């Protein structure tokens, strides 16, 4: 092999590795929305359904807290293999389970695997794209959105005639398929191999880390609130059927994926902070549209505009954090994503309190979050101008 062919081969390997990492994020999208797809098919009580819905999130949170330092000290490959094995095995087992306790264990296992995938893929993409972290992280977010819609889409094929067991086995097979290139490809070495854990954790003393964490609390709270409540809010505000109201969620989800691709252009035109300011402006515009017009079409448009607004904020904040702490991305990403998950769990609850007064009051959650994100981003940009 001559010297000129070596860079070309390295570029091909890097491209294949990046595609594989994005495929892992696609699997995380499946994981995060799997319970919402699965619950309607389970013959369990409402109390058990509510408890079961939180089990994967507990697994995701545990993994997110634990995995960051491991990535910095030992690398990502083994963690990704473990995560994919947990997810594929757990999902494949679910159709054959006979007890609620067994179902809880499987859901906790695939949630833990999903938490590993989420943190590891964000860290790897940030480390492999030093010159364009925020753009690459937004593309990664698009793959998450694509994975999120796959489960519901498969369940809806043939008017819902496809069995849940078949869907689960298809998803398990896809996960196992991603495992192959993860096992084959060479991954980057850990950035902080051999460092003491105490020294690695010292980065968490930086105030900027916690500022990024608070930003993700507001953003995740806003996102999850809208994911849970947008369809129901539209149905109740307009007195239309749940099926018609769900069109608002479709618009929100579709705009989320489109916005993460569009963010590649926004980042080029406006930079990191300009993209955040544009995003929160879109969220506030969508809220105004929803309050001004009370037709189904207007509501769907408003939710799509809000979806465009929230789409780029999370990946862009991660990109800024990766630029700021480029040698401890695993530890920093693990900490701030964990805080984001806490915000994500709180957002729908706050939305429920708001909805108890008036359906459209739920829009206060993304509105207040957008303003808070704008203020905090402005503070950070001035401190690091």
C-alpha positions as CSV (number, residue, x, y, z in Angstrom):
1,X,0.0,0.0,0.0
2,X,1.5,3.4,-1.0
3,X,1.5,6.4,1.3
4,X,-1.1,8.3,-0.8
5,X,-3.7,5.6,-0.4
6,X,-3.4,5.5,3.4
7,X,-5.1,8.9,4.1
8,X,-7.9,7.8,1.7
9,X,-8.4,4.6,3.6
10,X,-8.3,6.4,6.9
11,X,-11.0,8.8,5.7
12,X,-13.2,5.8,4.6
13,X,-12.8,4.1,7.9
14,X,-13.6,7.3,9.7
15,X,-16.8,7.8,7.6
16,X,-17.9,4.2,8.2
17,X,-17.2,4.7,12.0
18,X,-19.3,7.9,12.1
19,X,-22.1,6.2,10.3
20,X,-22.0,3.3,12.8
21,X,-22.1,5.8,15.7
22,X,-25.1,7.5,14.2
23,X,-26.7,4.0,13.8
24,X,-26.2,3.5,17.5
25,X,-28.1,6.8,18.2
26,X,-30.9,5.5,15.8
27,X,-31.2,2.5,18.2
28,X,-31.4,4.9,21.2
29,X,-34.3,6.6,19.5
30,X,-36.0,3.3,19.3
31,X,-35.3,2.6,23.0
32,X,-36.6,6.0,24.3
33,X,-40.0,5.7,22.5
34,X,-40.4,1.9,22.8
35,X,-42.5,2.0,26.0
36,X,-44.9,4.4,24.5
37,X,-45.3,2.0,21.5
38,X,-45.5,-1.1,23.7
39,X,-47.8,0.0,26.6
40,X,-51.1,-0.1,24.6
41,X,-50.5,-3.8,23.7
42,X,-49.8,-4.9,27.3
43,X,-52.5,-6.5,29.4
44,X,-51.6,-4.7,32.7
45,X,-53.4,-2.3,35.0
46,X,-53.1,1.4,34.7
47,X,-51.0,1.5,38.0
48,X,-48.6,-1.0,36.6
49,X,-48.5,0.8,33.2
50,X,-47.6,4.1,34.9
51,X,-44.8,2.4,37.0
52,X,-43.5,0.5,34.0
53,X,-43.3,3.7,31.9
54,X,-40.7,5.1,34.3
55,X,-38.5,2.0,34.5
56,X,-36.6,2.5,31.2
57,X,-36.0,6.1,32.2
58,X,-34.5,5.0,35.5
59,X,-32.1,2.7,33.6
60,X,-31.2,5.5,31.2
61,X,-30.5,7.9,34.2
62,X,-28.3,5.3,36.0
63,X,-26.2,4.6,32.9
64,X,-25.8,8.3,32.1
65,X,-24.5,9.0,35.6
66,X,-22.0,6.1,35.5
67,X,-20.8,5.9,32.0
68,X,-19.1,9.3,31.4
69,X,-15.9,8.7,33.3
70,X,-15.6,5.2,32.0
71,X,-15.6,6.6,28.4
72,X,-12.9,9.0,29.2
73,X,-10.7,6.4,31.0
74,X,-11.4,3.2,29.0
75,X,-13.0,4.2,25.6
76,X,-16.4,3.5,24.1
77,X,-16.2,0.2,22.2
78,X,-16.8,-2.3,25.0
79,X,-19.5,-0.1,26.5
80,X,-21.3,0.1,23.1
81,X,-21.1,-3.7,22.7
82,X,-22.5,-4.2,26.2
83,X,-25.3,-1.7,25.5
84,X,-26.4,-3.2,22.2
85,X,-26.3,-6.7,23.7
86,X,-28.5,-5.6,26.6
87,X,-31.0,-3.9,24.3
88,X,-31.2,-6.7,21.7
89,X,-31.5,-9.4,24.3
90,X,-34.1,-7.6,26.4
91,X,-36.3,-6.5,23.5
92,X,-36.2,-10.0,22.0
93,X,-37.2,-11.6,25.4
94,X,-40.2,-9.3,26.1
95,X,-42.7,-11.3,24.0
96,X,-42.0,-14.5,25.9
97,X,-42.1,-13.1,29.4
98,X,-44.8,-14.3,31.8
99,X,-44.6,-12.0,34.8
100,X,-44.6,-8.2,35.5
101,X,-41.4,-8.5,37.5
102,X,-39.6,-10.0,34.5
103,X,-40.9,-7.2,32.3
104,X,-39.6,-4.6,34.7
105,X,-36.1,-6.2,34.7
106,X,-36.0,-6.3,30.8
107,X,-37.2,-2.7,30.6
108,X,-34.5,-1.6,33.1
109,X,-31.9,-3.5,31.1
110,X,-32.8,-1.9,27.8
111,X,-33.1,1.5,29.4
112,X,-29.6,1.1,30.9
113,X,-28.3,0.1,27.4
114,X,-30.0,3.1,25.9
115,X,-28.4,5.5,28.4
116,X,-25.0,4.1,27.5
117,X,-25.7,4.6,23.8
118,X,-26.9,8.1,24.3
119,X,-23.9,9.3,26.2
120,X,-21.3,7.3,24.3
121,X,-22.5,8.4,20.8
122,X,-22.6,12.1,21.7
123,X,-19.1,11.8,23.2
124,X,-17.7,10.0,20.2
125,X,-19.2,12.3,17.6
126,X,-18.0,15.3,19.6
127,X,-14.4,13.9,19.7
128,X,-14.4,12.8,16.1
129,X,-15.6,16.2,14.8
130,X,-13.4,18.7,16.6
131,X,-13.8,21.4,13.9
132,X,-17.6,21.0,13.6
133,X,-19.0,19.5,16.8
134,X,-22.3,21.3,16.8
135,X,-23.1,20.4,13.2
136,X,-22.2,16.8,13.7
137,X,-24.2,16.5,16.9
138,X,-27.3,18.0,15.2
139,X,-27.0,15.3,12.5
140,X,-26.7,12.7,15.3
141,X,-29.9,14.1,16.7
142,X,-31.6,13.6,13.3
143,X,-30.8,9.8,13.5
144,X,-32.3,9.8,17.0
145,X,-35.5,11.3,15.6
146,X,-35.6,8.7,12.8
147,X,-35.2,5.9,15.3
148,X,-37.9,7.3,17.5
149,X,-40.6,7.0,14.8
150,X,-39.7,3.5,13.7
151,X,-41.5,1.6,16.4
152,X,-44.8,3.5,16.1
153,X,-44.6,3.3,12.3
154,X,-44.1,-0.5,12.3
155,X,-47.0,-0.9,14.8
156,X,-49.3,1.1,12.5
157,X,-48.6,-0.9,9.4
158,X,-51.7,-2.7,8.1
159,X,-53.9,-0.6,10.4
160,X,-52.3,-2.1,13.5
161,X,-52.5,-5.7,12.4
162,X,-48.8,-6.3,12.9
163,X,-48.2,-8.0,16.2
164,X,-46.2,-6.4,19.0
165,X,-44.0,-9.6,19.2
166,X,-43.1,-9.3,15.5
167,X,-42.2,-5.6,15.9
168,X,-40.1,-6.3,18.9
169,X,-38.2,-9.0,17.1
170,X,-37.6,-6.8,14.1
171,X,-36.2,-4.1,16.4
172,X,-34.0,-6.6,18.3
173,X,-32.7,-7.8,14.9
174,X,-31.8,-4.2,13.9
175,X,-30.0,-3.7,17.1
176,X,-28.1,-6.9,16.7
177,X,-27.2,-5.8,13.1
178,X,-25.6,-2.6,14.4
179,X,-23.6,-4.7,16.9
180,X,-21.6,-6.2,14.0
181,X,-19.8,-3.0,12.8
182,X,-19.3,-1.8,16.4
183,X,-17.4,-5.1,17.0
184,X,-15.4,-4.9,13.8
185,X,-14.3,-1.2,13.6
186,X,-11.5,0.3,15.6
187,X,-12.6,3.1,17.9
188,X,-10.6,6.1,19.1
189,X,-8.4,5.5,22.2
190,X,-9.6,7.0,25.5
191,X,-8.6,10.6,26.0
192,X,-7.7,10.3,29.7
193,X,-6.4,6.7,30.0
194,X,-4.6,6.2,33.3
195,X,-5.9,9.3,35.0
196,X,-7.2,9.0,38.5
197,X,-10.9,9.2,38.9
198,X,-10.6,12.1,41.4
199,X,-8.6,14.1,39.0
200,X,-11.2,13.4,36.2
201,X,-14.0,14.5,38.5
202,X,-12.3,17.8,39.2
203,X,-13.7,19.2,35.9
204,X,-17.1,19.1,37.6
205,X,-16.0,22.0,39.8
206,X,-16.1,24.3,36.8
207,X,-19.2,26.6,37.0
208,X,-19.6,26.4,33.2
209,X,-20.4,22.6,33.5
210,X,-23.3,23.4,35.8
211,X,-24.5,26.2,33.5
212,X,-24.7,23.8,30.6
213,X,-26.5,21.4,32.9
214,X,-29.1,24.0,33.8
215,X,-29.5,24.8,30.1
216,X,-30.3,21.2,29.4
217,X,-32.7,21.0,32.3
218,X,-34.8,23.7,30.7
219,X,-34.4,22.3,27.2
220,X,-35.2,18.7,28.1
221,X,-38.2,19.8,30.2
222,X,-39.6,21.8,27.3
223,X,-39.1,19.0,24.8
224,X,-40.6,16.2,26.9
225,X,-43.5,18.4,27.9
226,X,-44.4,19.0,24.3
227,X,-43.8,15.3,23.3
228,X,-46.3,14.2,26.0
229,X,-48.9,17.0,25.9
230,X,-49.0,18.5,22.4
231,X,-51.6,16.0,21.0
232,X,-53.8,16.1,24.1
233,X,-53.6,19.9,24.3
234,X,-54.8,20.3,20.7
235,X,-57.5,17.7,21.1
236,X,-58.9,19.4,24.3
237,X,-58.5,23.0,23.2
238,X,-60.3,22.4,19.9
239,X,-62.6,19.7,21.1
240,X,-61.5,17.3,18.3
241,X,-60.8,13.6,18.4
242,X,-57.6,12.2,19.9
243,X,-56.6,11.0,16.4
244,X,-56.9,14.5,15.0
245,X,-55.0,15.9,18.0
246,X,-52.2,13.4,17.4
247,X,-51.6,15.2,14.1
248,X,-50.0,17.9,16.2
249,X,-47.5,15.4,17.6
250,X,-46.7,14.2,14.1
251,X,-46.0,17.8,13.1
252,X,-43.9,18.4,16.1
253,X,-41.9,15.2,15.6
254,X,-41.4,15.7,11.9
255,X,-40.2,19.3,12.4
256,X,-37.8,18.1,15.1
257,X,-36.0,15.9,12.6
258,X,-36.1,18.5,9.8
259,X,-34.8,21.2,12.2
260,X,-31.8,19.1,13.2
261,X,-30.7,18.9,9.6
262,X,-31.5,22.5,9.0
263,X,-29.3,23.4,12.0
264,X,-26.3,22.5,9.9
265,X,-27.1,25.6,7.7
266,X,-28.1,27.7,10.7
267,X,-24.8,27.0,12.5
268,X,-22.9,28.1,9.4
269,X,-24.9,31.3,9.0
270,X,-25.4,32.3,12.7
271,X,-22.9,30.4,14.8
272,X,-23.6,28.5,18.0
273,X,-25.3,31.2,20.0
274,X,-27.0,32.7,17.0
275,X,-28.6,29.3,16.4
276,X,-29.8,29.1,20.0
277,X,-31.3,32.6,19.7
278,X,-33.0,31.7,16.4
279,X,-34.3,28.5,18.0
280,X,-35.9,30.2,21.0
281,X,-37.4,32.8,18.7
282,X,-39.1,30.0,16.7
283,X,-40.5,28.5,19.9
284,X,-42.0,31.8,21.0
285,X,-43.4,32.3,17.5
286,X,-45.0,28.9,17.5
287,X,-46.6,29.7,20.8
288,X,-48.0,33.0,19.5
289,X,-49.5,31.2,16.5
290,X,-51.1,28.6,18.7
291,X,-52.7,31.3,21.0
292,X,-53.8,33.5,18.0
293,X,-55.5,30.8,15.9
294,X,-57.8,28.1,17.1
295,X,-58.2,25.9,14.0
296,X,-56.7,22.4,13.7
297,X,-54.5,23.5,10.7
298,X,-53.1,26.5,12.7
299,X,-52.4,24.3,15.7
300,X,-50.5,21.8,13.6
301,X,-48.5,24.6,12.1
302,X,-47.8,26.0,15.5
303,X,-46.5,22.7,16.9
304,X,-44.3,22.3,13.8
305,X,-42.8,25.7,14.4
306,X,-42.2,24.8,18.0
307,X,-40.6,21.6,16.9
308,X,-38.3,23.5,14.6
309,X,-37.4,25.7,17.5
310,X,-36.5,23.0,20.1
311,X,-34.7,20.8,17.5
312,X,-31.3,22.4,17.5
313,X,-30.9,23.5,21.1
314,X,-29.8,20.3,22.9
315,X,-27.2,19.3,20.3
316,X,-25.8,22.8,20.0
317,X,-25.4,23.1,23.8
318,X,-23.6,19.8,23.8
319,X,-21.4,21.1,21.0
320,X,-20.4,24.2,23.0
321,X,-19.7,22.1,26.0
322,X,-17.6,19.7,24.0
323,X,-15.5,22.7,22.6
324,X,-15.1,24.0,26.2
325,X,-14.1,20.7,27.8
326,X,-12.6,18.7,24.9
327,X,-10.4,16.4,27.1
328,X,-13.2,15.4,29.4
329,X,-16.2,15.1,27.1
330,X,-17.3,11.8,28.6
331,X,-17.4,13.0,32.2
332,X,-18.9,16.4,31.3
333,X,-21.5,15.0,28.9
334,X,-22.5,12.4,31.4
335,X,-23.1,15.0,34.1
336,X,-25.0,17.5,32.0
337,X,-27.1,14.9,30.1
338,X,-28.1,13.4,33.5
339,X,-29.3,16.8,34.6
340,X,-31.1,17.1,31.3
341,X,-32.9,13.8,32.0
342,X,-34.1,15.2,35.4
343,X,-35.5,18.2,33.5
344,X,-37.1,15.9,31.0
345,X,-38.9,14.0,33.8
346,X,-40.1,17.2,35.4
347,X,-41.4,18.9,32.2
348,X,-44.5,16.6,31.6
349,X,-45.4,16.8,35.3
350,X,-45.4,20.7,35.2
351,X,-47.4,20.4,31.9
352,X,-50.0,18.4,33.8
353,X,-50.4,21.0,36.4
354,X,-50.7,23.7,33.8
355,X,-53.2,21.7,31.7
356,X,-55.5,21.3,34.8
357,X,-56.3,25.0,34.6
358,X,-56.6,25.4,30.8
359,X,-55.2,23.2,28.0
360,X,-53.2,25.9,26.2
361,X,-51.6,26.8,29.6
362,X,-49.2,24.0,28.8
363,X,-47.5,26.3,26.4
364,X,-46.1,28.3,29.3
365,X,-43.6,25.5,29.9
366,X,-41.8,25.8,26.5
367,X,-42.2,29.6,26.6
368,X,-40.6,30.1,30.0
369,X,-37.9,27.6,29.1
370,X,-37.1,29.4,25.9
371,X,-36.7,32.7,27.7
372,X,-34.5,31.1,30.4
373,X,-32.3,29.4,27.8
374,X,-31.9,32.7,26.0
375,X,-30.8,34.5,29.1
376,X,-28.4,31.8,30.2
377,X,-26.9,31.5,26.7
378,X,-26.3,35.2,26.6
379,X,-24.6,35.1,30.0
380,X,-22.3,32.3,28.8
381,X,-21.5,33.9,25.5
382,X,-20.5,37.2,27.2
383,X,-18.3,35.4,29.7
384,X,-16.4,33.6,26.8
385,X,-16.5,36.4,24.2
